[in-house]
Amino acid sequence: MKINYITNNFKDISVNGKKNLSVKLEDPNGDKLFVDVISDGCENV
C-alpha cells in the first residue's frame, strides 16, 4: 500500500503478489480499516 500523507489517500501497489502499476489514489470512503491504517502510518512518519 502506498499512502499520500497529505491527502490521506491510498493505492494498492500490489494485489495477490502481482504489481498493480495502473491503479490511482483512492479515498478510504470512511472504511475503518483503511482510515486506521492511514492514521497510524501518518503518525509514524
N, C-alpha and C positions, 0 to 999 in steps of 0.2 A: 504494500500500500504506500502510495506517495501522498503526503498531506501538504496543502498550502496553508501555512500557519497564519497568514494574514487574512485570508477569506474563509478559513475553516472548511474548505472543500477538500475532496479526496479523489483519488483514482486508484483502481486496482491495476498494478503494473504486471501482475502475473495471476493467472487463473488455472488452477489444477496443474501447476508446474510449467505452464506454457506462457511465454511472454505475450503481453497484450499491449502492443505499441500504438494502436489506433484509438484507444479509449480517451475520453475527455474528462476533465474535472467534474465532479458531481457534488451536489448539495446533499447532506445527510438526511434532509427532509424529516428531522425530528426523530430518526431511528436511534433509540437509546444506546445501542451498542456502538454505532459509529460516532455518535456525539461524545460518549465517554472515552473512546479510543483517541479521538482527535483532541479532546480536552486534556487527557493525560499526556499525550505526545507534546502538546503545546507547552505544558508546564515544565517539561523536562528538556527543553531545547536550550 
